[in-house]
């Protein structure tokens, strides 16, 4: 039995691994976080969410009892510790809810495996209603989750942000995706204003959450990806950027991307392979420090994504997320440099997670 997979790294060792990662210095082996679950449907991983997952059921914030979610958070943390991973498991408000859409006034409905939002912004005369109300019940529920997770942690793990969407996703949720694309052509000035407006609300929500969280060993964590950062950090996504041309991205989303990254030393953007055609525009953001890439179900293989992964690593850190296999890791080991490399691995069992961790810790052998 290889003792390296059973080595429990000290906190100082783990922090040093993260510093090497962010400094883009040579790593002894890639950093890795593990999530042991049977599938990618994160809403179903919480027992408290299962009674809500009735297709077509409208969801109100008072239906979410934070206390009922806490046992699963504790279970997930204990599993991460049992794996003896180098990353720091991070708790975030229940990631199944489309929080920003709800906070912006969208009605939330359950599907069989997740939750969806309904557009309401029918014309630009309603833009005055797009604002952050401190008494918004969805905002209060989000902050209630934050407060209870901070208490649950007792300093054992950091608390961060869940999937919160980005400017294009928020506007698409408010208007409808097709309507958003048409409006870029028909009302470009108003669309610029709307993108900037939702961006500021997103940042205000993150500041409200951050004000309730104590630093974790002097740093902060990228929630959902579980990457510890030595200083202030934030991440965002713009999945609906896949509907825009590079020119439209430069006009409407490059400014909001830079705005989100302002004031943060450690920043990351979530990226699907469907948006690889925008990679040059994304990497041009000098304030961006990391790019997270999904290995999507039914999407290109890790082998197929290598040119883009190599391009990212020439100037940014990489977070590779998904159900990575030994074969995927072998491909990466042969082609990608051992610097700025972080894996967030979804594994169906503890045994498979330990096998992958053993391979990673023997990276140089």
Secondary structure, 3 states (H helix, E strand, C coil): CCHHHHCCCCHHHHHHHHHHHHCCCCCCCCEEEEEECCCCCHHHHCHHHHCCCCCCCEECHHHCCHHHHHHHHHHHHHHHHHHCCCCCCEEECCCCCCHHHHHCCCEEEECCCCEEEECCCCCHHHHHHCCCCCCCHHHHHHHHHHHHHHHHHCCCCEEECCCCCCHHHHHHHHHCHHHHHHHHHHCHHHHHHHHHHHHHHHHHHHHHHHCCCCCECCEEEECCCCEEECCCEEEEECHHHHHCCHHHHHHHHHHHHHHHHCCCCEEEEEECHHHHHHHHHHHCCCCCCEEEEECCCCCCCHHHHHHHHHHHHCCCEEEEEECCCHHHHHHHHHHCCCCCEEEEEEECCHHHHHHHHHHHHCCCC
